[in-house]
């Protein structure tokens, strides 16, 4: 066969394969929301082990960075929020009863972490919960690195997305270094899990596990139903729906706890929702304004007032997003999906918890900061996807021009500089996590001493808002384990 004929045959085979793929993925428009990553070259066992070691090191480094982000008393010496007075207390009272309603829904991952903490010597419980929370967050960053391969082809830019999870500007305010707030990091991973199309069984298993862990730990993951439905419609093969299945099972876990709470009136779903205007103001002031950086927002607010600073940032974002929608047709669905997901998650949370949208915000206190994590992260994702698209277009175009040179740094460096500058400014500051945490060492010592004096084998302690009875059998066992 002549060379032209062979080339034509190759092109025909590629066209046939492309046509077959289009038939399998029913709708090309929706299918663009779920692009498949390029096939990677086979790796030798030695190179594979090296890559695994590098990823483990990346998670460890990310966890260390998160632990250092909380100033004052180290996060590993303190215990935060419900980790203390709900999840660990319940782990002592009812070991491995992890399917229990709290706040109207199931929070599986925090409960499982608390159960494992119950096997630690009592003085080490705070350290385990802080470190495990940081490891989960860093692992979510690694997951985003892999799951974003379809939208972001540059390895460096995907690494930047992983770093964005660890260096999320508002994280030190509330969600860093705890078991109770791991679901907010899993929420970031959940967004990418439903867009990812892993090629290997291992990737599918990881996607399903992450989706299940996220959905079974925070009921707001049910709001991803439009993306899951779009995935079911656009991708018809069962092998494409590991993450969809994990998400669905996680949502099913929530139903037996959400419905009884709603019927009994103990769920926020049964309460009167907050005013739409208050939630909209929260989105403008607490999501849009600090989306480029928490301390940058404070500086702009000092210069132009809160509303003026919000207008400045909103106009800048509107221009950038509008340019992306006009110039990058393949990314339009991604941009719309990311913006709407962040908007509805923020609005939903602050409508059901209306006091968060009206409480005073200061440099050390932003009561609803956990509801800003996903929308701010998705704005950063949009910026990275946009730069990657331009980089790919320039790279493809330069191949057809002899002598032309592409300087990708002109595209990537400004993005890195802007993100890095704000990450540096927001790396470490005192927030709710610093100011509302308990010093665990004295609490653990008091529990042990109280058990030594107890004749009933039970001590009554105030943990959070209420008094609880704690069995000394477990506390004494922890002390013996430490000895």
C-alpha positions in Angstrom: 0.0 0.0 0.0 1.3 3.4 -1.0 2.1 6.0 1.7 -0.9 8.3 0.8 -3.2 5.3 0.8 -1.9 4.2 4.2 -2.4 7.7 5.6 -5.9 7.8 4.2 -6.7 4.4 5.9 -5.4 5.7 9.2 -7.5 8.8 8.9 -10.5 6.6 8.0 -10.0 4.4 11.1 -9.7 7.4 13.3 -12.9 8.9 11.9 -14.7 5.6 12.4 -13.5 5.4 16.0 -14.6 9.0 16.6 -18.0 8.3 15.1 -18.4 5.2 17.3 -17.5 7.3 20.3 -20.1 9.9 19.4 -22.7 7.2 19.0 -21.9 5.9 22.5 -21.9 9.3 24.0 -25.4 10.3 23.1 -25.3 14.1 23.1 -22.2 15.9 21.9 -23.1 19.1 23.7 -23.5 17.5 27.1 -20.6 15.2 26.3 -18.3 18.2 26.2 -18.8 18.5 30.0 -17.2 15.1 30.5 -14.1 15.0 28.2 -11.9 12.0 28.4 -8.2 12.5 29.3 -5.5 11.5 26.8 -4.3 7.9 27.1 -1.1 7.8 29.1 1.9 5.7 28.0 2.5 2.4 29.8 4.8 2.8 32.8 7.5 0.4 34.0 7.1 -1.1 37.5 10.0 1.1 38.8 8.5 4.3 37.4 5.1 3.3 38.8 6.5 2.9 42.3 8.3 6.2 41.9 5.0 7.9 41.0 3.2 6.3 43.9 5.9 7.5 46.3 5.8 11.0 44.9 2.0 11.1 45.4 2.2 9.9 49.0 4.9 12.5 49.6 2.6 15.2 48.1 -0.3 14.2 50.4 2.1 14.3 53.4 3.5 17.7 52.4 -0.1 19.0 51.8 -1.2 17.8 55.2 1.8 19.4 56.9 1.0 22.7 55.2 -2.6 22.5 56.4 -1.5 21.8 60.0 0.7 24.9 59.9 -2.1 27.2 58.6 -3.8 27.5 62.0 -1.8 29.9 64.3 -1.8 30.1 68.1 -2.2 26.8 70.0 -1.2 24.2 67.4 -4.2 22.5 65.7 -2.9 19.1 66.7 -3.2 20.1 70.4 -6.8 21.2 70.1 -10.1 19.7 69.3 -12.7 21.5 67.3 -16.5 21.8 67.4 -18.5 18.6 67.0 -15.3 16.5 67.0 -15.4 17.0 70.7 -19.0 17.2 71.9 -20.7 15.0 69.3 -18.6 12.6 67.3 -15.9 11.6 69.9 -18.4 11.6 72.7 -20.7 9.3 70.8 -17.8 7.1 69.8 -17.2 6.5 73.6 -20.8 5.9 74.3 -21.8 3.8 71.3 -18.7 2.3 69.6 -19.1 1.8 65.8 -22.7 3.1 65.7 -21.8 5.4 62.8 -25.2 5.7 61.1 -26.7 8.2 63.5 -28.5 11.4 62.6 -27.0 14.7 63.6 -28.2 18.1 62.5 -30.8 16.3 60.4 -28.5 14.1 58.2 -25.7 11.5 58.2 -22.1 12.6 58.6 -20.3 9.3 58.0 -16.7 10.3 57.5 -16.4 12.4 60.7 -18.1 9.6 62.7 -15.7 7.0 61.3 -12.7 9.2 62.0 -13.9 9.7 65.6 -14.3 5.9 66.0 -10.7 5.4 65.0 -9.7 8.2 67.3 -11.3 6.2 70.1 -8.5 3.6 69.7 -5.8 6.2 70.5 -4.5 7.0 74.0 -6.8 9.7 75.3 -4.3 12.5 75.2 -3.6 11.8 71.5 -7.2 12.1 70.3 -6.9 15.7 69.2 -3.7 15.0 67.3 -5.3 12.1 65.4 -8.4 14.2 64.5 -6.4 17.2 63.3 -3.9 15.1 61.3 -6.5 12.8 59.8 -8.5 15.9 58.8 -5.5 17.4 57.1 -4.6 14.2 55.3 -8.2 13.8 54.0 -8.0 17.4 52.6 -4.6 16.8 51.0 -5.8 13.5 49.5 -8.8 15.5 48.0 -6.2 17.7 46.4 -4.5 14.7 44.9 -7.8 13.4 43.7 -8.6 16.7 42.0 -5.2 16.5 40.2 -6.2 13.2 38.6 -9.9 13.9 38.1 -9.3 17.2 36.2 -7.2 15.6 33.5 -10.0 15.8 31.0 -10.5 19.6 31.3 -6.9 20.4 32.1 -4.2 18.7 30.0 -1.2 20.5 31.5 0.3 18.5 34.4 1.6 21.7 36.0 -1.8 23.4 35.9 -3.5 20.3 37.4 -0.9 20.4 40.2 -1.9 24.0 40.7 -5.6 22.8 41.2 -4.4 20.3 43.7 -2.5 23.0 45.6 -5.6 25.2 45.4 -7.4 22.6 47.6 -4.7 22.7 50.3 -4.3 26.5 50.1 -7.9 27.5 49.9 -8.0 31.1 51.1 -10.8 30.7 53.7 -9.7 27.3 55.1 -8.0 28.5 58.3 -11.2 30.4 59.2 -13.1 27.2 59.9 -12.6 24.0 57.9 -8.9 23.2 58.2 -7.5 20.4 60.4 -10.6 18.7 61.9 -12.7 15.6 61.3 -16.0 17.4 61.4 -15.1 19.6 58.4 -13.7 16.9 56.1 -17.0 16.8 54.2 -16.3 20.3 52.9 -13.1 19.1 51.3 -14.9 16.0 50.0 -17.4 18.4 48.4 -14.6 19.9 46.3 -13.6 16.4 45.2 -17.2 15.4 44.5 -17.5 18.2 41.9 -14.6 16.7 39.9 -15.6 13.1 40.5 -18.8 13.6 38.5 -16.8 15.1 35.6 -14.0 12.5 35.6 -13.9 9.6 33.2 -11.2 7.2 34.6 -9.8 4.7 32.2 -8.7 2.1 34.7 -10.6 -0.1 37.2 -8.5 1.5 40.0 -9.6 5.0 38.9 -13.2 3.9 38.8 -13.0 2.4 42.3 -11.4 5.6 43.7 -14.1 7.8 42.0 -16.9 5.7 43.4 -15.3 5.7 46.9 -14.8 9.5 46.9 -18.4 10.1 45.7 -19.8 7.8 48.3 -17.8 9.3 51.1 -18.8 12.8 50.1 -22.5 12.1 49.6 -22.8 10.0 52.8 -21.1 12.8 54.9 -23.0 15.9 53.7 -26.6 16.0 52.5 -25.9 19.0 50.2 -24.3 16.7 47.8 -27.8 15.8 46.6 -27.7 19.2 44.8 -25.4 17.5 42.3 -28.4 15.7 40.8 -28.4 17.9 37.6 -24.8 16.9 36.8 -25.4 13.3 37.6 -28.4 13.3 35.3 -26.5 14.9 32.6 -23.8 12.3 32.9 -26.3 9.5 32.7 -27.8 11.0 29.6 -24.5 11.8 27.8 -22.5 8.7 28.7 -24.5 5.6 28.1 -22.0 2.9 29.0 -22.3 1.4 32.5 -18.5 1.6 33.0 -18.7 5.4 32.9 -20.8 5.6 36.0 -18.7 4.4 39.0 -18.8 7.9 40.5 -22.5 8.2 39.7 -23.2 5.0 41.5 -21.1 6.0 44.5 -22.9 9.4 44.7 -26.3 7.7 44.4 -25.6 5.1 47.2 -24.3 7.9 49.4 -27.5 9.9 48.9 -29.5 6.8 49.7 -27.7 6.5 53.0 -29.0 10.0 53.9 -32.7 9.2 53.3 -33.4 7.1 56.4 -32.0 10.0 58.5 -33.2 13.0 56.6 -36.9 12.0 56.4 -37.5 11.2 60.1 -35.8 14.4 61.1 -37.9 16.3 58.7 -41.2 14.7 59.8 -40.3 15.3 63.5 -39.5 18.9 62.8 -35.9 18.6 63.9 -34.4 19.2 60.5 -33.5 22.6 59.0 -35.6 21.6 56.0 -38.7 21.9 58.2 -37.7 25.3 59.6 -38.6 28.6 57.9 -36.0 29.5 55.3 -34.1 32.7 55.4 -34.8 35.6 53.1 -33.5 35.2 49.6 -32.0 38.7 49.7 -29.9 37.9 52.7 -28.4 34.8 51.1 -27.8 36.7 47.9 -26.0 39.4 49.9 -23.9 36.6 51.5 -22.9 35.3 48.1 -21.9 38.7 47.0 -20.0 39.8 50.1 -18.6 36.4 51.3 -18.0 34.5 48.0 -17.5 37.0 45.2 -15.6 39.6 47.2 -13.0 37.2 48.8 -12.8 35.0 45.7 -9.4 36.5 44.8 -8.1 36.4 48.4 -9.4 36.9 51.9 -6.9 39.5 52.9 -7.1 41.2 49.5 -10.9 41.5 50.1 -10.2 43.1 53.5 -7.9 45.6 51.9 -10.3 46.5 49.1 -13.1 46.8 51.7 -11.0 49.3 53.7 -10.4 51.3 50.5 -13.9 51.3 48.9 -16.3 50.0 51.5 -17.8 46.5 51.4 -20.3 47.2 48.6 -17.8 49.1 46.6 -15.1 46.4 46.9 -17.7 43.8 45.9 -18.6 45.7 42.8 -14.9 46.0 41.8 -14.3 42.3 42.1 -17.6 41.4 40.5 -16.9 43.5 37.5 -13.4 42.0 37.1 -14.8 38.4 37.3 -17.7 39.2 34.9 -15.3 40.5 32.3 -13.0 37.5 32.6 -15.8 34.9 32.6 -17.6 36.7 29.7 -14.4 36.6 27.6 -14.0 32.9 28.4 -17.6 32.2 27.3 -17.1 34.1 24.0 -13.6 32.8 23.1 -13.7 29.2 24.5 -16.8 27.4 23.2 -15.7 23.9 24.5 -15.5 25.3 28.0 -18.8 27.0 28.1 -20.7 24.1 29.8 -17.9 23.7 32.4 -18.0 27.4 33.2 -21.8 27.5 33.6 -21.8 24.3 35.6 -19.1 25.6 38.0 -20.7 29.0 38.5 -24.2 27.6 39.1 -22.9 24.8 41.4 -21.1 27.3 43.6 -24.0 29.7 43.6 -26.7 27.2 44.4 -24.6 25.5 47.1 -24.0 28.8 48.8 -27.6 30.0 48.5 -29.0 26.6 49.7 -26.8 26.5 52.8 -27.4 30.1 53.9 -31.1 29.9 53.2 -31.5 26.9 55.5 -29.2 28.4 58.1 -30.3 32.0 57.8 -28.3 33.4 60.8 -25.1 32.8 58.9 -26.1 35.3 56.2 -26.7 38.1 58.8 -24.0 37.7 61.4 -21.2 40.3 61.5 -18.0 39.4 59.6 -14.6 40.4 60.8 -11.0 39.5 60.0 -11.2 36.7 62.6 -14.8 35.6 62.3 -16.8 34.6 59.2 -19.6 32.4 60.5 -20.6 30.9 57.1 -17.1 30.5 55.7 -17.7 26.7 55.1 -20.4 27.7 52.6 -17.8 29.7 50.6 -15.3 26.9 50.1 -16.8 25.3 47.0 -17.8 28.4 45.1 -14.4 30.1 45.7 -12.6 26.9 44.7 -14.7 26.6 41.5 -13.8 30.2 40.5 -10.1 29.2 40.8 -10.9 26.1 38.7 -12.5 28.3 36.0 -9.3 30.4 35.8 -7.1 27.3 35.5 -9.2 25.7 32.8 -9.2 28.9 30.8 -5.4 29.2 30.8 -5.0 25.6 29.9 -7.3 26.0 26.9 -5.4 29.0 25.6 -2.1 27.1 26.1 -3.4 24.1 24.2 -4.6 26.3 21.3 -1.3 28.1 21.1 0.6 24.9 21.2 -1.6 23.3 18.5 -1.2 26.4 16.3 2.5 26.7 16.5 3.0 23.3 15.0 1.8 24.6 11.7 4.2 27.6 11.6 7.9 27.0 11.0 10.1 29.0 13.3 7.3 30.2 15.5 8.0 30.0 19.2 5.5 29.7 22.0 6.3 31.1 25.4 3.8 29.4 27.7 5.2 31.3 30.7 3.5 34.4 29.3 0.2 32.6 29.9 0.9 30.6 33.0 3.1 32.9 35.1 0.5 35.6 35.6 -2.0 33.0 36.9 0.6 31.5 39.2 1.7 34.9 40.5 -1.9 36.1 41.3 -2.8 32.8 43.0 0.5 32.5 44.8 0.4 36.1 46.1 -3.1 35.6 47.6 -2.3 32.1 48.9 0.8 33.6 50.7 -1.3 36.4 52.2 -4.0 34.0 53.3 -1.7 31.1 54.4 -1.9 31.6 58.1 -4.3 33.6 60.1 -6.5 33.3 63.2 -10.1 32.4 62.6 -12.9 30.4 64.1 -10.7 27.3 64.1 -8.2 29.0 66.3 -10.6 30.9 68.6 -13.3 28.3 69.1 -11.1 25.2 69.7 -10.5 23.4 73.1 -7.1 22.7 74.5 -7.4 18.9 74.7 -4.5 18.1 77.1 -6.3 19.4 80.2 -9.6 18.0 79.2 -8.1 14.5 78.7 -6.3 14.7 82.1 -9.5 15.8 83.8 -11.4 12.9 82.3 -8.8 10.4 83.5 -8.7 11.8 87.0 -12.5 11.9 87.2 -12.6 8.3 86.3 -10.1 7.4 89.1 -12.5 9.0 91.6 -15.7 7.6 90.1 -17.5 4.8 91.9 -20.1 4.2 89.3 -17.7 3.8 86.4 -19.4 6.8 84.7 -18.4 10.4 84.6 -20.6 13.3 83.7 -18.8 16.0 81.7 -19.9 19.2 79.9 -18.8 18.8 76.3 -20.1 21.6 74.2 -23.6 22.8 75.0 -24.8 19.9 77.1 -23.8 17.4 79.8 -22.9 13.9 78.8 -22.3 10.6 80.6 -19.1 9.0 79.6 -18.1 5.3 80.4 -14.9 5.1 82.3 -14.2 1.6 80.9 -13.0 3.1 77.7 -11.2 6.0 79.2 -9.3 3.7 81.7 -8.5 1.4 78.7 -6.9 4.4 76.9 -4.8 5.2 79.9 -3.6 1.6 80.2 -2.8 1.7 76.4 -0.7 4.9 76.9 1.2 3.3 79.8 
